[in-house]
Amino acid sequence: MLLRVQPDSRVPLGEQIAACVRGALADGTTLPGERLPPAREVAASLGVNVHTVLRGYQRLRDEGLIELRRGRGAVVRADESTRGRARLLTAARSLIAEARGLGLADEDVLSLVRTALAAGPAE
């Protein structure tokens, strides 16, 4: 798995790492049940602190995309919804970034989403 970060970005490095993995899950290059590279290995290859990588992995765990197991490392959850969940999280983050770029408050974004949900599926 190829992970890339941009040290000069305003996005925290841990979030960049999580976004790389999320993207790989969303596009199918990383599959359910697959083991992620060890945090120490990723840290060494990217030139970042191992805790930075662990923060990214913890974010993915909190999102329900991976499991962190002592002695086994980080493993992509094996259920079938993992890929779809990764795609939805990526889309949600994109929506949030665009909304913030337009100056919308979080409550306005939530209101738009609620309105869209109430309208039913898009055709």
C-alpha positions in Angstrom: 0.0 0.0 0.0 1.4 3.4 -1.0 0.9 6.1 1.6 1.8 9.7 0.8 1.7 12.8 3.0 2.3 16.4 2.3 4.3 17.8 5.3 3.5 21.4 4.3 -0.3 20.8 4.2 -2.6 22.3 6.8 -4.2 18.9 7.1 -2.6 17.0 10.1 -0.3 14.2 9.1 -2.3 11.6 11.0 -5.4 12.6 9.1 -3.5 12.4 5.8 -2.5 8.9 6.6 -6.1 7.9 7.4 -7.3 9.5 4.2 -4.8 7.5 2.2 -6.0 4.2 3.7 -9.7 5.4 3.4 -9.1 6.1 -0.3 -7.5 2.7 -0.8 -10.5 1.0 0.8 -12.9 3.1 -1.2 -11.3 2.3 -4.5 -10.7 -1.4 -3.8 -6.9 -1.4 -3.8 -7.1 -2.4 -0.1 -9.5 -5.2 0.7 -11.5 -6.3 3.8 -9.4 -8.6 6.0 -6.1 -7.2 4.7 -3.4 -6.2 7.2 -2.1 -2.7 7.1 1.6 -2.0 7.2 3.0 -1.8 10.8 3.0 1.7 12.2 6.8 1.7 12.7 7.3 0.7 9.0 5.0 3.5 7.8 6.6 6.0 10.1 10.1 5.2 8.8 9.0 5.3 5.2 7.2 8.6 5.5 9.7 10.2 7.9 7.1 10.9 10.6 6.7 9.9 14.3 5.2 6.5 14.9 2.5 8.2 17.1 1.4 10.2 14.1 0.7 6.9 12.2 -1.0 5.5 15.2 -3.3 8.6 15.3 -4.3 7.9 11.7 -4.9 4.3 12.4 -6.9 5.2 15.5 -9.1 7.5 13.4 -9.8 4.7 11.0 -10.7 2.4 14.0 -13.0 5.1 15.4 -14.7 5.2 11.9 -15.3 1.5 12.0 -13.0 0.7 9.1 -10.1 -1.2 10.8 -9.5 -3.2 13.9 -6.3 -2.7 16.0 -5.1 -5.8 17.7 -2.2 -6.1 20.0 0.4 -8.3 18.4 -1.5 -8.5 15.1 -1.5 -4.9 14.1 -4.1 -3.0 12.0 -6.5 -5.1 10.0 -9.2 -3.9 7.7 -12.6 -5.0 9.0 -13.7 -8.1 7.2 -17.4 -7.2 6.8 -18.8 -6.4 3.3 -19.9 -2.9 4.2 -16.3 -1.7 4.9 -15.7 -0.5 1.3 -19.0 1.3 1.1 -18.4 2.9 4.5 -15.0 4.2 3.3 -16.6 5.7 0.2 -19.3 7.4 2.2 -16.8 8.8 4.7 -14.7 10.1 1.8 -17.7 11.7 0.3 -18.8 13.2 3.7 -15.4 14.7 4.2 -15.5 16.2 0.7 -18.9 17.7 1.5 -17.7 19.2 4.7 -14.6 20.7 3.0 -16.7 22.2 0.3 -19.3 23.6 2.8 -16.6 25.2 4.9 -15.1 26.7 1.8 -18.5 28.3 1.1 -18.6 29.6 4.6 -21.5 27.4 5.8 -21.9 26.6 9.5 -22.0 23.0 10.6 -25.7 23.3 11.5 -26.5 24.6 8.0 -24.7 21.5 6.5 -26.6 19.2 8.8 -29.9 20.9 7.8 -29.1 20.3 4.1 -28.3 16.7 4.8 -31.5 16.2 6.8 -33.5 17.8 4.0 -31.9 15.5 1.4 -32.6 12.5 3.6 -36.2 13.5 4.1 -36.6 13.9 0.3 -35.7 10.2 -0.2 -33.3 8.6 -2.6 -31.9 10.5 -5.5 -33.1 9.4 -8.9 
